[in-house]
C-alpha cells in the first residue's frame, strides 16, 4: 500500500483512489437539528440579532464554563491520595 489520504491510495501499483477524481457527496441540510447543534449557541443567536456586545459576553461565559469543565475533568483523572492511618 502506498499513498496518503490527502492525495491518493495505491495497492500493488494500482491506484484505487485519487483526490483529484473524488466527487464529494452533496450536503443535505438537516431540517431538525439536535439541541446540541452549534447553531443554537446563545452567543451565536445573540450575534445574529446584531447585539455584538452581548454576544461577546455570552461567548466569554461559555468559554469560562468550558474551562471550568476541563478543570473538573482533569481533577477527576488524578488518583486519590490514600489517607495514612496511625494505629
C-alpha positions as CSV (number, residue, x, y, z in Angstrom):
1,X,0.0,0.0,0.0
2,X,1.2,3.5,-0.8
3,X,-0.2,7.0,-0.7
4,X,-1.8,9.4,1.6
5,X,-5.3,10.3,2.5
6,X,-4.7,13.8,1.2
7,X,-3.6,12.6,-2.3
8,X,-4.1,9.0,-3.4
9,X,-4.0,5.4,-2.4
10,X,-2.4,2.6,-4.3
11,X,-2.3,-1.2,-3.7
12,X,0.3,-3.2,-5.6
13,X,0.9,-0.2,-8.0
14,X,-2.8,0.1,-8.8
15,X,-4.4,3.5,-7.9
16,X,-7.8,2.9,-6.2
17,X,-8.5,6.4,-5.1
18,X,-7.3,9.9,-6.1
19,X,-8.4,13.1,-4.5
20,X,-8.4,14.8,-7.9
21,X,-11.0,12.4,-9.2
22,X,-13.1,12.4,-6.0
23,X,-16.6,13.8,-6.2
24,X,-17.9,14.7,-2.8
25,X,-21.4,13.7,-1.6
26,X,-23.9,16.6,-1.8
27,X,-24.6,18.2,1.5
28,X,-28.2,17.5,2.7
29,X,-29.3,20.2,5.2
30,X,-30.7,18.9,8.4
31,X,-34.2,20.3,8.9
32,X,-34.5,19.4,12.6
33,X,-31.1,19.6,14.3
34,X,-30.2,18.2,17.7
35,X,-30.4,20.6,20.7
36,X,-26.7,20.4,21.0
37,X,-26.2,21.8,17.4
38,X,-23.8,24.8,17.4
39,X,-26.3,27.0,15.7
40,X,-28.3,27.0,18.9
41,X,-25.5,28.5,21.0
42,X,-26.8,31.6,22.8
43,X,-23.8,33.7,21.7
44,X,-24.4,33.0,18.0
45,X,-28.1,33.6,18.3
46,X,-27.4,37.0,20.0
47,X,-24.9,37.8,17.3
48,X,-27.4,37.0,14.6
49,X,-29.7,39.6,16.2
50,X,-27.0,42.2,15.8
51,X,-26.2,42.6,19.5
52,X,-22.4,42.3,19.3
53,X,-21.5,43.3,22.8
54,X,-24.0,40.9,24.5
55,X,-22.9,38.2,22.1
56,X,-19.3,38.7,23.2
57,X,-20.3,38.5,26.8
58,X,-22.2,35.2,26.2
59,X,-19.2,33.8,24.3
60,X,-16.9,34.6,27.2
61,X,-19.4,33.0,29.7
62,X,-19.4,29.9,27.5
63,X,-15.6,29.8,27.4
64,X,-15.4,30.1,31.2
65,X,-17.8,27.2,31.6
66,X,-15.7,25.1,29.2
67,X,-12.5,25.9,31.2
68,X,-14.3,25.0,34.5
69,X,-15.4,21.7,33.0
70,X,-11.9,21.0,31.7
71,X,-10.5,21.6,35.2
72,X,-13.1,19.3,36.7
73,X,-12.3,16.5,34.2
74,X,-8.6,16.9,34.9
75,X,-9.2,16.7,38.7
76,X,-11.3,13.6,38.3
77,X,-8.5,11.9,36.4
78,X,-6.0,12.5,39.3
79,X,-5.6,9.5,41.6
80,X,-7.0,9.8,45.1
81,X,-4.5,10.3,47.8
82,X,-4.5,7.5,50.4
83,X,-5.1,8.5,53.9
84,X,-2.4,7.4,56.4
85,X,-3.6,5.5,59.4
86,X,-1.5,5.8,62.5
87,X,-2.6,2.9,64.6
